[in-house]
Amino acid sequence: MNDLKNKIIELAGKYYTDVISWRRHIHANPELSMQEYQTSAYVAERLDEFGIPYQKGVAKTGIVALIKGKNPEKKTIALRADMDALPIIEANEVDYKSKNQGVMHACGHDVHTSSLLGTAKILNHLKDNFEGTVKLFFQPSEERYPGGAIQMIQEGAMENPRPVHVFGQHVYPELEAGKVGFRSGEYMASTDEIFLTVKGRGGHAAQPSRNIDPVLIAAHIIVALQQIVSRFASPDVPTVLSFGRIIGEGQTNVIPNEVKISGTIRTFDEQWRKKAHSRIKNMAQSIAEGMGGSCDVIVDAGYPFVFNDPQITDKSRSWAIELLGEENVVELPIRMTAEDFSYFANIVPSCFYRLGVANEALGLNSSLHSPTFNVDEKSLQTGISLMAWIAVNALLD
């Protein structure tokens, strides 16, 4: 295995400048969820160059590719990268700044896609050195519900052949480039969207007794719903309930007929998740009715929580230590953010890990989903070498 590890390190260094070029092209040409046509075409062009067979149009813009080693039926594992960007105006002044005004790769999916291309090139070069098959998922629409993962699965991405594990890599600006992070078990939260429409009877603000004030009702509902976390959620199950949007089209002297509220609830337990949905509905409706109004409640169930299989995650961590050194592999904290990689992890034992991309000295430390997010491109060499190393070890394991 030392010879194979050295070959991977050598090839990662050799292809590093290519991966930077691919990443910058993708970064400069971002596309929103389910609109990744040019990105998909670009990925297909690279796969054609490598001589890797693939299927286009999976979940509209997704691609599934296969790298077959010796005895390809022996075992299959899959590697996943997401391709979509966000509706954000980029504030970075770089040569590869977004050319699509109002669209930006602010979550690092340009890094994910280019890294998987680099990994594919390494593995394709080394396919006579391992047995089994590596499946590549270039996935659309991670950022927008219902997510590209579930759509790819529904269209057969996990079959013919079926992988025994799926591995995903995601940028992590809280960690310096050259380092990676793992967490076994529960890692990222489920995510559900809450939409409340509080209905009353509008009128003149100077005559509140003649109205049923939906603004006041909405305020009571928002405050009361916080009890769902503080009084009903188990301390052992992290739960977040937040509201980020309130619309009441009144004026200083006009009480509106209705108020719309939008928010999210996130947690790590499916049974509690369902109970929380029920409590939100019952509490919001009863408060509104008790104050003379009504409340329509929609809880739109989103992605499940991400569960990293302990066995394959512990192995992946040990493989990362072998490649990068123990000092460059850290333990990750639990996160309340969400990821549709969870759909893959619900089917087969999987591992979703983090790639450090920060460089404090260069000021590359902006958070994800911010207009100044950028990465230290040295992280790309770490990303392609580690994903290739994990893949061959998972096949040989």
Summary of the structure (lengths in Angstrom):
residues: 397
radius of gyration: 23.6
end to end distance: 11.6
largest distance: 82.2
contacts: 1407
relative contact order: 0.19
helix: 39%
strand: 27%
